[in-house]
């Protein structure tokens, strides 16, 4: 019945129907007549196979053009009609593509013989540098233990002079299918492990893997301005892929050593600078050597307080992969002398006797509040 009834009639569409109309009508009919919904009904099963055959033909532009011109005769005598889905499921899977997307059937089906070659794993390398190296940049030489492509077989995994053959189980797709009730399950081929090819004579050097363990030295440019946690990607320097597959990437994670003088926040450098209480009171000048090799002078104004900061524009860290520099910020901490000579103590006592309270307004204000609180 199914091979004689007009395909357009089976799908209940006009001859000018577009692909979307065909799929919509097919989806409704396939759901209606599917054997799982009509167990034991031979007529529904036959109808289901017929509409699958019709849709499998009409959804293909070339097959549809041949059918429109010659009818069923176009596929007789080995012409290749709509019998490509003998299990009645090939076209029905398009329902799930329309509802769930193309990856529903297992991450991309192997139509047309496509397969994914095993890409090598990415590698991580933790590299510690000084703040000076982060400022200027550095040419680093790294030693890595990796799996590299086997030189004996050039990464193919096959014994030199031989080659791999197309897997007979999956026909080179790398995946096999099995129907379980209403669903089609797709899984990695157990014979070739997803490679699509099998090796009858493996390479003795790599035992058919196409890669071997190796220690290699790699020269890497650490650019100026890198910060703690900066990740540098080196393409193709990770683990080699299986049987000629592409190599993974190397990711270098930069870590900065603690610096004796500077702390870093982005492109800004901070330095804590203790000064004597006389310098803080009278003012003065200090010099701070920076990472740019220059000695930067800071003028301390009279009356400098602990925690106050002075900034030097452009004396900080370089901008990573950009232009310009951050700032150098000096934070002052007024240091109270702990070792005084007798003369120094006498001078300080003399100074104290001349104090009026106006010399230190914050202290005076604090104690004034205390007096007010207690009604003095």
N, C-alpha and C positions, 0 to 999 in steps of 0.2 A: 504494500500500500504506500509506504513512505517514499519509494523511489518513483512513483508515478504521479502522486498528487503535487500540484504546483507549489513551489517553495513559498511564494508570496501568500498563497492561500493558507498554507500551514501556519505561517507566522502572523496571518491576519493583518497584513499591511499592503499598501498600494505599491505598484512597481517603481514609483518615484520616491519612495521613502528613503530618508537619509540614514546614516549610521546610528544616530541617537534613537530614532524611531524604531529601527530594527532591534536594537539592544533592549529598549524598554518593553516592546511587545514580547520578545523572546524571554526576558526575565520573568514576566508574569506567567507565560505559558509553561515555562520550565518548572517554576515553583508549583503550578497547578497539577502537572502530570508527573512530577518526579516519583519514582518507585517507592522511595521511603515514605512518601505521603499517601501512597496507594498500594500498600503491600498485598501481593497476590493478585493484582489486577493486571492481566496480560495485555488488555487493550490500552491501558494507560502507559504501560511500559513501552509498547510499540509506538504510541503517539509521542512519548518523550524522546525516543531514539530518532523519530522522524523530524521533529522540530530541531533537534540538535544537528542533524544532517543538513537541514535547510539553513540554519543560522551559520553553520560552519562554512557553507558555500557563499552565502550572500554577504557576510561580513568582510570577505576578501574581495577587493576591487577587481582583480584579474579573473577570479572564478565567477564573480557576479556578471562581468561583461560577457564571458563565454556562455553562461547559462541564459542570459537575456537573448543571445543570438541563436544558440542551438538547442536550448532546453536541456533535458536530461541526457540527450545524445552526446553532449559535450564531454560527459564523464564516463561514457561507456567504453569498453575495450581498453581498460587501463588508463583512461583519461584522467583519473585522479579526482574524483568527486568529493562529496562530503562525508566519506567514510573514514576520515583520518582519526576519528575519536571513537574507536570501537567500544570503549567502556561507557560511552554516553556522557562523558564528563568533561572532555576537552573544551568545548564551547561553554559549558555550564560554569566553568571556573571564571569566565568573564563577569558573571554576576558579582563575585567577590571582589574583582578588580574595581568594578564601578562603585561598590559600596565601601570597601576597605582600602582601596589603592593597590597599586601593582605589587607591592612588597608583601601582600598578605600571604602569598603562597610560598614564603620562605626566603624573603630577602632578595627577590629578583630571580625569576625562573630562567633556566638555561635554554631559552628558545634560540634557535639558530646556532647552537653549539657553543655559545659564549660561556666562559668560566673565569673565575678569579684565581690568578696565580698567587701562591702564598707569599705575602709581603713580610719582610723581616721585621723584627720587633724594634721599637725605639729604645734608645739607651739614655740613661741619666748619668751625668758626671758632675760631682760637687767640687768646685774649685775655689780655694781661698786665696785672696789677694790682699795686699796692703792698701790703705787709703791713697798712698802716693801713686800706686799702680792704677788705681781706679781713676785718679786725676789725669794721668798722662796716657793711659792705655798701655797695653802690654802684648808682646808676641809670646804666646804661651806654647810650650811643647807638652802635649798630653800623651801618656802611655795608657792604652786601653786593651783590655782582654775582651775580644769580640769573636763572633763567628763570621768568617769571611768566605767568599765563594771559593770553591775547590779549584785549584789551578789545573789539576790533572784532568778533570772532566769539564773544565770551564763552567762549572756550576750546574751542569745538566743532571748530574747524579748517575749517568750511564757510563759504563766502561768505555774508555777511549776506543773509537772505531765502531761503536754501536750507538743505538739511540733508543728513545722511549717510543712506546706504541700506544695507540689510542685504547683507552680502557673499554673492554668488551661489555662490562656491566652497565655503565652509564653512557656509553657511546661518546665519551669525551666531554660530557656536560659537567661532570663533577658532582652531580646530584641524581638521586633516584626518587621515584614516586611510588606510593602505595595508597590505594583507596581504602579508607576505613569508614564504612557507612556513608554518611552524607558528605564527608570531607575527603579531600585529597591531601595526603601528608607528603611533604618533600623533606628529604634528609640528605646528609653528606654520603656520597658513595662509599661503601665499606671496602671496596677493592682498591681504589686509588686514593682514598682519603681526601676527596675533593679536588685532586690535581687534574683529573681528566685523562691522565696518562699513567701507564705502568712501565716499570723497568724490569726486563727479564735478566739482564746482566748488569748488576750495579757496579759502580766504580769502587775499586778496592781501597782507594785512599779515603773516601768520605762515606763508604758503605751505603751509597745510594742517596744520601741526603743532599748532595750538591754543595755542602758547606762544611768547613772544618774550624776548630778552635784556633785562634791566632792572637798574638800580641802585636799591636801596631802602634806606631808613633804618629801623632797628628799635630801639625802646626796650626794654631788657631789665633786669630787676632782678637784681643779683648779691647773693645773700643773705649775711648775716654768718656768718662761720665757714668759708667756702670754703677749701679747701686746694689746694696745687699738684697739678694733675691732676684736680681735680673736674670732672665733666661735667654740664652743665646742658642739659636737653632742652627745646626750644621747639617744640611740636607745630604742624605745618602750615606752618612757615616755611622749608621746604626748596624744592627745585625743584618747579615745577608739573608735574602729570601731563599726559601726552599726551592731547589731545582730551577735555578735561574730567575726566581722571582725578584722583584725590586727590593733594594735594601731599605731598612728603616732609617730614621733620622737620629742624630745625636743632639741631646739637649744639655747644655752646660749651665748649671746653676751657680751663680757667683755669690760668694760669701765674703764679707769684709772683716778683716782683722780689727780688733780694738786698737784705737789710736791713743797715744799718750797725751796728746794735747787737744785734738779736735773731736767733736761729735758732729754727726751729719744728719740733716733732715732735708731730704730732697737735694736741691742744689745749694743749700745754705750750710755753711760751716759755722759751728759755735765753739768758742773758746772761753773757758772760765779763767779770769785773771784776778788774782788777789792783789790788792794795793794797800799800802800803809795808810794809817788814818791821817797822817800829816799830808800825804799826797791827795787823799780824798778831800781834806779840809782846804788845802791851799791851791789844789790844782797841779797839773804837771803834764808830762808827756811819757808815753810808753811805746815800745816797739814790739810788734808781733810778727815773726817769720811765718809766711803762708806757704801753701803747697805749690804756688806758682813760682816759687824761688825768690820772690820779693820780700823785703822787710817793710811792713806797713806801720806807719806812725799813727797813734791815736792821741789826740789832745784831750786830757781829762779836765773838765771844768771844775772850778772850785765848788765845794759842797757836794761832790759825788756821793751818792748813797749806794749801799749794797743792793744788788739786783738790777741796777740800771745798766743799760746796754748802749753801745756805740756800734755803728754799722759802716762797713767799707764796701761800697758797691763794686761788683765785678771781681771780687777777690775770692769768691767761693768756688764751687765745683762746676765743671763744664756741663752744658746741657747735652744729654745723650742724643746722638744723631741729630743734633741741631746746632744752632748758633748761640753764642753768648755764654755768660757765666753767672752763677749765683752770687750771693753776698757772703762776706765774712763778718760775723757778729761777735763782739767781745762783751762778755758780761762781767761786771766788776763786783768783787766781794771785798768789802773793807775789813782788813784784818786788825784786830786789837792786839797790841804788843803784849807779849807774855814775859819777856825778859827785859827789864829796865835797869839802867845804872842808877846810882844814888842821885846824880845830877839830873837825870831825866825825870826821876820821880819828884824832885824838888821843883822842877819847872812845871810839871803837871799840877802840882799842888798850888803853885802860884797862879796858874791859869784858872784853876777851879775857883780860887778866891775872887777872881774877877768876873766870873760868869754871872749873867743877869737872867738867864733862862731863854733869852731871845736867840741865842746861838743855835739852839736845837728846838725849833718850833714844834716838831712832832712830839717830842718828849714833854715839853711844857703843856701842850694841848691835852695829852693823855692824863697827866697828873692834875690838871685843872678839872677834868671830868670827874676824877676820883673825889676831889674836894667838894665838888658840887653834889655828888651822889650822897656823901656823908654830911652834908650841911655845913661844911667848914668855910 
